Amino acid sequence: MNTRQPARYRWPVVALAGLAAAACATGGATGAGAPGRGSNVITAEMLADQPVNSAYEAVQRLRPRWLIERGPTTLAATGNPVVVYVDNQRMGGVEELRTIAVHTVEEIRFRDASDATTRYGTGHTSGAIEVTTRRR
C-alpha cells in the first residue's frame, strides 16, 4: 500500500506553511512598527493625541490591562500590585501615576512579571510600569 501523496496535494501545505512563517516574522510580539515598540509601550507622540492630564489617565485610556493587579500566588498572600518606576527609581503602586503630569512623560513601558523580576528583583508578580520623563 502506497501512503505517499501525489505532488499536487503537497504544494498547498507548503504554501500555507510559508504564509504562516511570514506572518510570524513580520508582526512579532511587539506588533508592527519600530523595534521594541508595541502594546507594551506608550510614547510621547501617542500621549500628545490624548485628552488626559496624568500618566494614570493615559494608561487607563490606552492600556488599561497594565493596571490589573494579579491574584495572590499563595493562599496566605494578598494581591500583588503593579510596581511603578519613574526614571529607574521605585515609586510605589499605580496610584503614583496620578502624580505624573502627562506633558512631562517621554515614554511609559510595561514589563511583565518575569522581565520586571529580572530587571528589578523579586516582588514584581504583577509586573512593573516604567515611566521615563523628558530630560530638560
C-alpha positions as CSV (number, residue, x, y, z in Angstrom):
1,M,0.0,0.0,0.0
2,N,1.5,3.3,-1.1
3,T,0.8,6.1,1.5
4,R,2.7,8.8,-0.3
5,Q,0.5,11.6,-1.6
6,P,0.9,12.9,-5.2
7,A,2.7,16.2,-5.5
8,R,-0.5,18.1,-6.3
9,Y,-1.6,17.6,-2.7
10,R,1.7,18.8,-1.1
11,W,2.0,22.2,-2.6
12,P,-0.9,23.7,-0.7
13,V,0.6,22.5,2.6
14,V,4.0,24.0,1.7
15,A,2.3,27.3,0.7
16,L,0.3,27.5,3.9
17,A,3.4,26.8,6.0
18,G,5.3,29.6,4.1
19,L,2.5,32.1,4.7
20,A,2.4,31.2,8.4
21,A,6.1,31.7,8.8
22,A,5.9,35.0,7.0
23,A,3.1,36.2,9.2
24,C,5.0,35.3,12.4
25,A,8.2,37.0,11.1
26,T,6.6,40.4,10.2
27,G,4.4,41.1,13.3
28,G,6.3,39.7,16.2
29,A,5.4,40.1,19.8
30,T,5.6,43.9,19.7
31,G,3.4,44.4,16.7
32,A,4.1,46.4,13.6
33,G,6.3,49.5,13.7
34,A,9.6,50.3,15.3
35,P,11.5,47.5,17.1
36,G,10.7,47.3,20.8
37,R,7.6,49.3,20.4
38,G,4.1,47.9,20.6
39,S,1.5,47.0,23.1
40,N,3.9,47.4,26.0
41,V,4.9,51.0,25.2
42,I,3.1,54.3,25.2
43,T,5.2,57.1,23.6
44,A,5.1,60.9,23.9
45,E,3.7,61.0,20.4
46,M,0.8,58.8,21.4
47,L,0.2,60.9,24.5
48,A,0.0,64.1,22.5
49,D,-3.3,63.0,20.9
50,Q,-5.0,62.1,24.2
51,P,-7.2,64.4,26.3
52,V,-5.6,63.3,29.6
53,N,-3.7,65.1,32.4
54,S,-1.8,62.4,34.3
55,A,0.1,59.3,33.4
56,Y,-2.5,57.3,35.2
57,E,-5.3,58.6,32.9
58,A,-3.1,57.9,29.9
59,V,-2.5,54.3,30.9
60,Q,-6.2,53.8,31.9
61,R,-7.3,55.1,28.5
62,L,-4.6,53.4,26.3
63,R,-3.5,50.3,28.1
64,P,-6.0,49.5,31.0
65,R,-4.8,45.9,31.3
66,W,-1.5,47.3,32.7
67,L,-3.4,48.4,35.9
68,I,-4.8,45.0,36.7
69,E,-3.5,43.6,39.9
70,R,-2.8,39.9,39.5
71,G,-4.2,37.5,42.1
72,P,-2.2,36.1,45.1
73,T,0.4,33.5,44.4
74,T,-0.3,31.6,47.6
75,L,-3.3,31.1,49.8
76,A,-1.8,33.3,52.6
77,A,-0.8,36.1,50.2
78,T,-2.9,39.1,49.3
79,G,-3.0,40.7,45.9
80,N,0.2,41.6,44.1
81,P,0.2,45.3,43.0
82,V,1.9,46.5,39.8
83,V,5.1,48.5,40.8
84,V,5.8,51.9,39.3
85,Y,9.3,53.2,38.5
86,V,10.0,56.7,37.4
87,D,13.3,57.3,35.8
88,N,14.5,54.0,37.2
89,Q,13.5,54.9,40.8
90,R,10.9,52.8,42.6
91,M,7.9,55.0,43.4
92,G,5.2,52.6,44.6
93,G,1.9,51.4,43.2
94,V,-0.2,52.5,40.3
95,E,-1.6,55.4,42.3
96,E,1.8,57.1,41.8
97,L,1.0,57.5,38.2
98,R,-1.7,60.1,39.2
99,T,1.1,62.5,40.4
100,I,2.9,62.5,37.0
101,A,1.8,65.2,34.6
102,V,1.4,63.7,31.1
103,H,3.3,66.6,29.4
104,T,6.5,65.5,31.3
105,V,6.4,61.9,30.0
106,E,8.7,60.7,27.3
107,E,7.6,57.0,27.4
108,I,5.6,54.6,29.6
109,R,6.5,50.9,29.3
110,F,5.0,47.8,30.9
111,R,7.3,45.0,32.0
112,D,5.7,41.6,32.6
113,A,6.4,39.7,35.8
114,S,9.4,37.8,34.5
115,D,11.0,40.8,32.8
116,A,10.4,43.0,35.9
117,T,11.8,40.4,38.2
118,T,14.9,40.0,36.0
119,R,15.4,43.8,35.9
120,Y,14.5,44.8,39.5
121,G,14.4,41.6,41.6
122,T,11.6,39.8,43.4
123,G,8.3,41.3,44.3
124,H,7.0,42.0,40.8
125,T,4.5,39.2,40.3
126,S,2.1,41.7,38.6
127,G,4.8,43.4,36.6
128,A,6.1,46.9,36.6
129,I,5.3,50.2,34.8
130,E,8.3,52.3,33.9
131,V,7.9,56.0,33.3
132,T,10.7,57.9,31.5
133,T,10.3,61.6,31.8
134,R,11.6,64.2,29.4
135,R,15.1,65.5,30.1
136,R,15.3,69.2,30.2
